Amino acid sequence: MPATITGDRAARLKPHTLSGLPLFPLNTVLFPGGLLPLQIFEVRYLHMIGDCQRNNTMFGVVALVQGDEVQKPGADGTSAEIFQALGTLARIVNFTAPVPGLMQIQVLGCQRFRTLRHARQTGGLWVADVICLEPDPPIAIPDDLRSAADKLGSLIRLLQTRGVPSAEMPFAPPYELDDCAWVANRWSELLPLAAPLRQDLLAQESAVLRLELINDVLDKTDLPF
């Protein structure tokens, strides 16, 4: 039986509802604790990111099921975007605007949410009322899954040995190599998984089971380190 970790990491965001959350449908899945770089040039998202940056608010990343990241007018003047109901809150951690009409940002995945209802505003921006889900509880790595954490630790050490600065690492410190959810989430981002599998992993309620599924993939993957 894996042990529950106590301390500061046990203090997580509680479930709550949000109204009018702006959404960013993408061809990717954002996991809690994950970093995602984005280039923003569409008017609907320039306004959204500008508002989030000024007001220190978050937006939601949801994975596209149908449609394109860049809006393409359809017969009715809108694009046919269909996206997953389960997504992740995104907080801007780096922001630059090198030229007018372009923003370069990096976001950190926060709490997962499920969409209750959504609507498209004038201009094409989606907004939704959502309920934020219970965060993964901090759970120590079971002995039979320890290899997944060890392999991730080896990757981190390899990147550090090569002189990769912390700001350019594929994930943000602290490196919680003793926590099931953190290890499973980072591998879910790094491994070449199909989008539906990534979404299934995000939706998995048990961090231990998520790590078990990832460990099965790792056992069949020839890692270059």
N, C-alpha and C positions, 0 to 999 in steps of 0.2 A: 504494500500500500504506500503510494507516494506521500511524502510529508508536506504539509502546508507550510509555506514560508510566511513568517511574521515580520513585522517591522514596517518601514515606510512604504514599501511596495504594496502593502495590503490596503493602503489608503488610495482607492481608485474612485473615478467618477461614478456616481450612482445613476440608475436609470431615471430618465426624465423625458418630457416631450418638448419638441421645438416646433414653432410655427413659422412658416414662410422661409424655410431653409433653402438657400440657393443651391442648385445641383450642377455638377460638372460631369456629364456622361463621358466616359473614356473607354478606350479599348484595353483597359488594364484593370487590375484589382488592387486596391490599396488596403494594406493590413494595418492594424493598430501598431504603432511604433515604427512603421516603415517610412522611408524618405522617398519622395517623388518629385523630380524636377519637371517643370512645365514652362512652355513658351506660350504666352498669351497674346493673340493678335485679333481675334474676333471681337467685334464691338460689344456683344452681349457679355463676354467674359472680361473684357477690359473694364467695363463698368462694375461688374461683380467683384473682381479682385480689388479694384480701387476702393470700393465700399468696405470690403473686408479689411484691407490694410489700414484705412483711416479709422475704422471703428473697432479694430482688434477683435473681429468676429471670424467665425469659421464658415466653411461651405462643405457640401457633401460630395464625395466622389462615388459614383455608381458605374458599374460595368455595363457597356452597351450590349444588348442582345441583337438589335437591328439598327441600322443607320450608321452614320459617320460622325467622327469627332468634330469635323468642320461642317458647318451647316450648309446643306445644298438644297436650294428651293425645289419643291415638288410641284405637282399639278395645282395644288391649292396655295402655293407660296410658302410652304413650310417643309421641313425635312421629316422623314418618317423615322423618328428616334424612339426606340423601345429599349428600356434599361431595367436592370435588376432592382427589385424592391429593397434588397439588403445592400447597404453601402457603409462607408466609413467617413466620419467627420475629418476634415483636413484643416490644419492650422498652418498659416504661413510662417516660416521660420527664416527665409531669406527672400529678399525682394530687390530687384533692380529694374529700372526702366531706361535702357541704353539709348533708345531713340523714340520719338513720338509714335504711338500706335503699337509698341512692343513692350511687353513686360516679361521678365525672366524671374521665375519664382521657384522656391523649393518648399514643399509642404511636408508636414509630419502627420501621419495617420494617428487619430485619437480613438474615440469610442465608435463602435459599430452602431448602426441604426437600421430600423425598418420603416419604410415609407408607408404611411397610413393613407395619404391622398396626395396627388400632385397635379399641377396645372402649368401650362405654358403662358408666360407673360408676353405682352407686345414686345417684339424684338427678339423673341425666341428663347429667352432664359426660362429654364424650368425651376419652379419652387415647389416645396413640399412641406407638409406637416409630417413629422417623423417621431417615433419613439426610440430613444437611445437604449440599447440593450445592456444587460448586466455585463460588466467587463470580465474577462477571464480571471479567475482567482489565481494568485501566485502559487504554483505547484512545483515542487522539486522534481528533477528528472529521475524517473525510475531507473533502476540499474540496467534493465534490459534495453533501454533507449539511450543510454549514456553515450553510445558511439555517435549518435546524431549531433550531440553537443560537442563532443571531442573533435569531430570533423569541422564543425563551424569554428571552433577555437583555433584549429590548425589553419583555416583560411584567414582568419583575422591576423594571426601571427605572421603568415606569409605576406600579407599586404603591408603590415607594419614593417617587416624586414625589408621590403622593397621601397620603403620610405613614403608610402602613401599617407598624406596628412589626414588627420581626423576629419577635417571638413570635406574631404574627397572620398571617404570610405562609403561603401554602399549602404551602410546603416549607421544610425546615430548611437554614440555611447550614452549611458553605460551599457556594456555588453553583458547582458543577463544570462550567462551560459548555464546557470543553475535553474532556470525557469522554463517550464514546458512551453508556455504560450510564446515567449519571446523567441526561443529556438525554432519552434515550428513555423512561426510567422516569417522569420528571416529566410528559412529554406524555401518557404512557399513563394517568396519573391525571387529568390536566386535561381531556382531550378527551372529548366525549360518545360513548364507545364502548360497544358492546354487551358484556355480561359475558363471553360466550364469546371475543370477540376480545381482551379484556383478559387473560383466562386464557391464550390462545395466546401473547400477547406475553410474559407472565411465564415461560412454558415455553420460549421461544426461547433456544437455547444461545448464539447469536451476538449480542452487543450491537450489532454493526454492522448485521446484518440486521434486528434489532428497530428500530433507528433508521431504516433504509430503509423499513420498513413504516409507521412513524409519519410519515415525511416524505411518503409517498404520500397519507396522510390529510390532512396539513397543506396540501398542494397543492390539495386539494379543499374546504378549509374556509375560510370567510370570517371571519377573526379580527377582533375589534372594537378593534384597536389597530394 
